[in-house]
Amino acid sequence: MKTPDKASATKPAHARLISALLLLALLLLGLDLGRDLWRQRQQDLALASRLPPSADDWQLRKACPPLEAAPLRLLVLGQSNAGSHGEPTDPGRAGTIRLMTSRGCMLAQDPLPGTTGKGGSIWTALPAALQARGLARPVEFSALAVDATRVADWTRNGSPLRERLREHLQMLQQLQWQPDLLLWQQGEADAAAGTSAEDYRDGLRRLADSLRAAGINAPILLAQSSRCGQSLAEYTRQARLSLIAEDERFLPGPDTDSLGPDLRDGPCHFNARGLNEAATAWAGAVMAPVAGSSGQAFSNTRPRPASAAAR
Protein backbone atom coordinates (compact mmCIF):
# COMPACT_ATOMS: atom_id res chain seq x y z
CA MET A 1 0.00 0.00 0.00
CA LYS A 2 1.25 3.46 -0.98
CA THR A 3 2.21 5.65 1.97
CA PRO A 4 1.02 9.34 1.73
CA ASP A 5 3.90 11.73 1.33
CA LYS A 6 4.53 14.40 3.96
CA ALA A 7 3.10 17.26 1.87
CA SER A 8 -0.23 15.57 1.27
CA ALA A 9 -0.49 14.66 4.95
CA THR A 10 -0.23 18.30 6.00
CA LYS A 11 -3.08 19.49 3.71
CA PRO A 12 -5.89 18.56 6.14
CA ALA A 13 -4.00 20.31 8.96
CA HIS A 14 -3.65 23.47 6.83
CA ALA A 15 -7.34 23.35 5.96
CA ARG A 16 -8.29 23.00 9.61
CA LEU A 17 -6.05 25.92 10.55
CA ILE A 18 -7.57 28.14 7.84
CA SER A 19 -11.08 27.18 8.94
CA ALA A 20 -10.24 27.97 12.55
CA LEU A 21 -8.79 31.36 11.59
CA LEU A 22 -11.85 32.20 9.50
CA LEU A 23 -14.12 31.20 12.37
CA LEU A 24 -12.10 33.36 14.77
CA ALA A 25 -12.31 36.31 12.36
CA LEU A 26 -16.08 35.91 12.11
CA LEU A 27 -16.38 35.73 15.89
CA LEU A 28 -14.31 38.90 16.29
CA LEU A 29 -16.36 40.63 13.62
CA GLY A 30 -19.53 39.59 15.41
CA LEU A 31 -18.16 40.91 18.68
CA ASP A 32 -17.32 44.24 17.02
CA LEU A 33 -20.76 44.50 15.46
CA GLY A 34 -22.41 43.56 18.72
CA ARG A 35 -20.34 46.11 20.61
CA ASP A 36 -21.24 48.80 18.03
CA LEU A 37 -24.93 47.93 18.26
CA TRP A 38 -24.79 48.01 22.04
CA ARG A 39 -22.99 51.36 22.01
CA GLN A 40 -25.51 52.80 19.55
CA ARG A 41 -28.36 51.50 21.70
CA GLN A 42 -26.93 53.22 24.77
CA GLN A 43 -26.52 56.47 22.82
CA ASP A 44 -30.10 56.24 21.59
CA LEU A 45 -31.39 55.68 25.12
CA ALA A 46 -29.44 58.72 26.32
CA LEU A 47 -30.77 60.79 23.41
CA ALA A 48 -34.35 59.66 24.02
CA SER A 49 -34.04 60.73 27.66
CA ARG A 50 -33.04 64.26 26.54
CA LEU A 51 -35.85 64.80 24.05
CA PRO A 52 -38.03 67.71 25.12
CA PRO A 53 -41.67 67.15 26.00
CA SER A 54 -44.04 67.92 23.19
CA ALA A 55 -45.55 71.39 23.29
CA ASP A 56 -48.82 69.83 24.48
CA ASP A 57 -47.10 68.77 27.71
CA TRP A 58 -46.31 72.39 28.59
CA GLN A 59 -48.70 74.69 30.41
CA LEU A 60 -49.64 76.74 27.36
CA ARG A 61 -53.09 78.04 28.16
CA LYS A 62 -53.42 81.14 26.00
CA ALA A 63 -54.27 80.75 22.34
CA CYS A 64 -52.87 83.17 19.78
CA PRO A 65 -55.18 86.05 18.86
CA PRO A 66 -56.54 86.11 15.30
CA LEU A 67 -54.40 87.73 12.61
CA GLU A 68 -55.42 90.18 9.92
CA ALA A 69 -52.28 89.56 7.83
CA ALA A 70 -50.70 86.31 6.71
CA PRO A 71 -47.84 85.44 9.09
CA LEU A 72 -44.25 84.65 8.20
CA ARG A 73 -43.92 81.03 9.28
CA LEU A 74 -40.53 79.86 10.58
CA LEU A 75 -39.62 76.26 11.45
CA VAL A 76 -36.61 76.09 13.80
CA LEU A 77 -34.47 72.95 14.04
CA GLY A 78 -31.07 72.31 15.60
CA GLN A 79 -29.15 71.74 18.80
CA SER A 80 -28.68 73.79 21.97
CA ASN A 81 -28.23 77.22 20.37
CA ALA A 82 -31.51 76.61 18.53
CA GLY A 83 -33.06 75.79 21.88
CA SER A 84 -33.40 77.48 25.26
CA HIS A 85 -29.85 77.21 26.59
CA GLY A 86 -28.96 80.90 26.56
CA GLU A 87 -28.71 83.16 29.57
CA PRO A 88 -32.12 83.10 31.30
CA THR A 89 -34.39 85.93 30.27
CA ASP A 90 -35.54 88.51 32.79
CA PRO A 91 -39.23 87.59 33.29
CA GLY A 92 -40.18 91.27 33.14
CA ARG A 93 -38.58 91.60 29.68
CA ALA A 94 -39.39 88.18 28.24
CA GLY A 95 -40.69 88.23 24.71
CA THR A 96 -43.81 86.30 23.72
CA ILE A 97 -44.06 84.50 20.40
CA ARG A 98 -46.72 82.64 18.46
CA LEU A 99 -45.81 78.93 18.64
CA MET A 100 -47.52 76.06 16.84
CA THR A 101 -48.66 73.03 18.85
CA SER A 102 -51.08 70.24 18.01
CA ARG A 103 -53.77 72.42 19.62
CA GLY A 104 -52.96 75.17 17.15
CA CYS A 105 -51.16 78.43 17.77
CA MET A 106 -50.37 79.21 21.41
CA LEU A 107 -48.51 82.11 23.02
CA ALA A 108 -45.16 81.05 24.49
CA GLN A 109 -42.13 82.49 26.29
CA ASP A 110 -38.67 81.16 27.10
CA PRO A 111 -37.83 78.43 27.76
CA LEU A 112 -39.64 77.47 24.58
CA PRO A 113 -41.77 74.33 24.38
CA GLY A 114 -40.29 71.80 21.98
CA THR A 115 -36.71 72.72 22.90
CA THR A 116 -34.26 71.58 25.55
CA GLY A 117 -32.84 74.03 28.06
CA LYS A 118 -34.21 76.18 30.88
CA GLY A 119 -32.91 79.54 29.74
CA GLY A 120 -33.33 82.03 26.95
CA SER A 121 -33.59 81.52 23.20
CA ILE A 122 -32.79 83.47 20.07
CA TRP A 123 -36.35 83.25 18.79
CA THR A 124 -38.23 85.36 21.31
CA ALA A 125 -36.09 88.31 20.19
CA LEU A 126 -36.44 87.59 16.46
CA PRO A 127 -39.86 89.16 15.72
CA ALA A 128 -38.67 92.53 17.03
CA ALA A 129 -35.42 92.22 15.07
CA LEU A 130 -37.39 91.46 11.89
CA GLN A 131 -39.73 94.37 12.52
CA ALA A 132 -36.70 96.64 12.92
CA ARG A 133 -35.63 95.56 9.43
CA GLY A 134 -38.98 96.46 7.94
CA LEU A 135 -41.03 93.27 8.18
CA ALA A 136 -44.69 94.27 8.49
CA ARG A 137 -46.06 90.73 8.82
CA PRO A 138 -46.58 88.89 12.12
CA VAL A 139 -44.30 85.91 12.78
CA GLU A 140 -45.21 82.35 13.79
CA PHE A 141 -42.79 79.67 14.93
CA SER A 142 -42.57 75.94 15.25
CA ALA A 143 -39.50 74.60 17.07
CA LEU A 144 -37.72 71.33 17.75
CA ALA A 145 -34.23 71.65 19.23
CA VAL A 146 -32.19 69.12 21.22
CA ASP A 147 -28.83 69.85 22.81
CA ALA A 148 -25.62 68.05 21.78
CA THR A 149 -27.15 66.46 18.68
CA ARG A 150 -25.19 65.68 15.52
CA VAL A 151 -26.73 65.83 12.07
CA ALA A 152 -26.76 62.00 12.02
CA ASP A 153 -29.09 62.01 15.04
CA TRP A 154 -31.66 63.82 12.87
CA THR A 155 -31.37 61.45 9.92
CA ARG A 156 -30.25 57.96 11.02
CA ASN A 157 -32.71 55.08 10.84
CA GLY A 158 -33.67 54.07 14.36
CA SER A 159 -32.74 57.41 15.92
CA PRO A 160 -35.33 58.56 18.48
CA LEU A 161 -34.79 62.15 17.32
CA ARG A 162 -35.57 61.23 13.73
CA GLU A 163 -38.81 59.68 14.94
CA ARG A 164 -39.65 62.79 17.00
CA LEU A 165 -38.96 64.96 13.94
CA ARG A 166 -41.28 62.76 11.86
CA GLU A 167 -44.04 63.18 14.45
CA HIS A 168 -43.47 66.94 14.61
CA LEU A 169 -43.69 67.35 10.83
CA GLN A 170 -46.78 65.16 10.72
CA MET A 171 -48.40 67.47 13.28
CA LEU A 172 -47.64 70.52 11.12
CA GLN A 173 -49.11 68.81 8.09
CA GLN A 174 -52.29 67.99 10.00
CA LEU A 175 -52.56 71.64 10.97
CA GLN A 176 -51.93 72.64 7.34
CA TRP A 177 -49.08 74.79 8.62
CA GLN A 178 -46.45 75.06 5.89
CA PRO A 179 -43.31 76.97 6.92
CA ASP A 180 -41.99 79.71 4.68
CA LEU A 181 -38.42 79.17 5.85
CA LEU A 182 -36.57 76.54 7.89
CA LEU A 183 -33.88 77.88 10.23
CA TRP A 184 -31.10 75.34 10.93
CA GLN A 185 -28.87 76.26 13.91
CA GLN A 186 -26.59 73.25 14.47
CA GLY A 187 -23.02 72.09 14.08
CA GLU A 188 -21.15 72.34 17.37
CA ALA A 189 -21.64 68.65 18.18
CA ASP A 190 -20.34 67.58 14.76
CA ALA A 191 -17.35 69.89 15.12
CA ALA A 192 -16.55 68.34 18.50
CA ALA A 193 -17.02 64.80 17.15
CA GLY A 194 -14.77 65.44 14.15
CA THR A 195 -17.47 64.69 11.57
CA SER A 196 -15.90 64.97 8.11
CA ALA A 197 -17.03 67.63 5.65
CA GLU A 198 -18.35 64.94 3.31
CA ASP A 199 -20.35 63.20 6.03
CA TYR A 200 -21.74 66.50 7.30
CA ARG A 201 -22.75 67.60 3.80
CA ASP A 202 -24.36 64.22 3.11
CA GLY A 203 -26.21 64.41 6.41
CA LEU A 204 -27.70 67.79 5.53
CA ARG A 205 -28.78 66.43 2.15
CA ARG A 206 -30.48 63.48 3.84
CA LEU A 207 -32.19 65.90 6.21
CA ALA A 208 -33.47 67.93 3.26
CA ASP A 209 -34.67 64.72 1.57
CA SER A 210 -36.64 63.68 4.65
CA LEU A 211 -38.18 67.14 4.98
CA ARG A 212 -39.28 67.13 1.35
CA ALA A 213 -40.70 63.63 1.74
CA ALA A 214 -42.75 64.96 4.68
CA GLY A 215 -44.14 67.77 2.55
CA ILE A 216 -41.90 70.57 3.90
CA ASN A 217 -40.75 72.54 0.86
CA ALA A 218 -39.34 75.61 2.58
CA PRO A 219 -35.79 76.75 1.80
CA ILE A 220 -33.33 75.73 4.54
CA LEU A 221 -31.22 78.56 5.96
CA LEU A 222 -27.92 77.21 7.33
CA ALA A 223 -26.30 79.09 10.19
CA GLN A 224 -22.53 78.90 10.40
CA SER A 225 -22.53 77.32 13.85
CA SER A 226 -19.54 75.37 15.11
CA ARG A 227 -18.00 77.44 17.95
CA CYS A 228 -18.09 75.79 21.35
CA GLY A 229 -14.97 76.74 23.24
CA GLN A 230 -12.72 75.45 20.47
CA SER A 231 -11.38 76.89 17.26
CA LEU A 232 -13.86 77.02 14.42
CA ALA A 233 -14.45 73.83 12.44
CA GLU A 234 -13.58 75.21 9.02
CA TYR A 235 -14.43 71.95 7.24
CA THR A 236 -18.08 72.03 8.38
CA ARG A 237 -18.25 75.71 7.48
CA GLN A 238 -17.01 74.90 3.98
CA ALA A 239 -19.48 72.01 3.74
CA ARG A 240 -22.36 74.44 4.31
CA LEU A 241 -21.00 76.92 1.78
CA SER A 242 -20.65 74.24 -0.88
CA LEU A 243 -24.22 73.04 -0.26
CA ILE A 244 -25.56 76.59 -0.57
CA ALA A 245 -23.72 76.98 -3.89
CA GLU A 246 -24.69 73.60 -5.32
CA ASP A 247 -28.11 72.68 -3.88
CA GLU A 248 -31.03 75.04 -4.40
CA ARG A 249 -32.75 73.77 -1.26
CA PHE A 250 -30.24 75.61 0.94
CA LEU A 251 -29.74 79.32 1.62
CA PRO A 252 -27.16 81.17 3.73
CA GLY A 253 -28.04 81.80 7.34
CA PRO A 254 -26.10 84.01 9.75
CA ASP A 255 -22.53 83.43 10.87
CA THR A 256 -23.14 82.96 14.58
CA ASP A 257 -19.56 81.68 14.94
CA SER A 258 -18.57 85.35 14.69
CA LEU A 259 -20.19 86.00 18.08
CA GLY A 260 -17.19 85.78 20.37
CA PRO A 261 -16.58 85.08 24.07
CA ASP A 262 -17.97 88.45 25.20
CA LEU A 263 -21.36 87.37 23.81
CA ARG A 264 -21.29 83.87 25.31
CA ASP A 265 -22.54 82.47 28.58
CA GLY A 266 -19.81 79.85 28.92
CA PRO A 267 -17.98 78.29 25.97
CA CYS A 268 -20.98 77.49 23.78
CA HIS A 269 -24.21 79.29 24.59
CA PHE A 270 -25.16 82.96 24.31
CA ASN A 271 -25.56 85.50 27.06
CA ALA A 272 -28.38 88.05 26.93
CA ARG A 273 -26.47 90.34 24.54
CA GLY A 274 -25.45 87.36 22.46
CA LEU A 275 -29.05 86.20 22.09
CA ASN A 276 -30.02 89.64 20.82
CA GLU A 277 -27.04 89.75 18.46
CA ALA A 278 -27.89 86.29 17.14
CA ALA A 279 -31.51 87.36 16.61
CA THR A 280 -30.31 90.44 14.71
CA ALA A 281 -28.07 88.26 12.54
CA TRP A 282 -30.90 85.83 11.87
CA ALA A 283 -33.19 88.74 10.97
CA GLY A 284 -30.76 89.79 8.26
CA ALA A 285 -30.60 86.26 6.87
CA VAL A 286 -34.38 85.83 6.93
CA MET A 287 -35.10 89.18 5.31
CA ALA A 288 -32.99 88.37 2.22
CA PRO A 289 -35.39 85.71 0.83
CA VAL A 290 -38.43 87.56 2.24
CA ALA A 291 -37.48 90.71 0.33
CA GLY A 292 -36.64 88.61 -2.72
CA SER A 293 -40.08 87.04 -2.68
CA SER A 294 -41.72 90.49 -3.12
CA GLY A 295 -44.47 89.40 -0.76
CA GLN A 296 -45.30 86.26 -2.74
CA ALA A 297 -45.35 82.72 -1.42
CA PHE A 298 -41.94 81.16 -1.10
CA SER A 299 -40.69 78.55 -3.57
CA ASN A 300 -38.40 75.63 -2.93
CA THR A 301 -36.32 76.73 -5.89
CA ARG A 302 -34.24 79.84 -6.42
CA PRO A 303 -31.74 81.29 -8.91
CA ARG A 304 -28.39 79.66 -8.36
CA PRO A 305 -25.36 81.82 -7.56
CA ALA A 306 -23.16 82.66 -10.51
CA SER A 307 -20.28 80.82 -8.87
CA ALA A 308 -22.33 77.63 -8.84
CA ALA A 309 -23.73 78.08 -12.34
CA ALA A 310 -20.22 78.41 -13.72
CA ARG A 311 -19.18 74.98 -12.42
Secondary structure, 3 states (H helix, E strand, C coil): CCCCCHHHHHHHHHHHHHHHHHHHHHHHHHHHHHHHHHHHHHHHHHHHHHCCCCHHHCCCCCECCCCCCCCEEEEEEECHHHCCCECCCCHHHCCCEEEEECCEEEEECCCCCCECCCCECCHHHHHHHHHHCCCCCCEEEEEEECCCCCHHHHHCCCCHHHHHHHHHHHHHHHCCCCCCEEEEECCHHHHHHCCCHHHHHHHHHHHHHHHHHCCCCCCEEECCCCCCCCCCCHHHHHHHHHHHHHCCCEEECCCHHHCCHHHECCCCCECHHHHHHHHHHHHHHHHHHHHHHCCCCCCCCCCCCHHHHCC
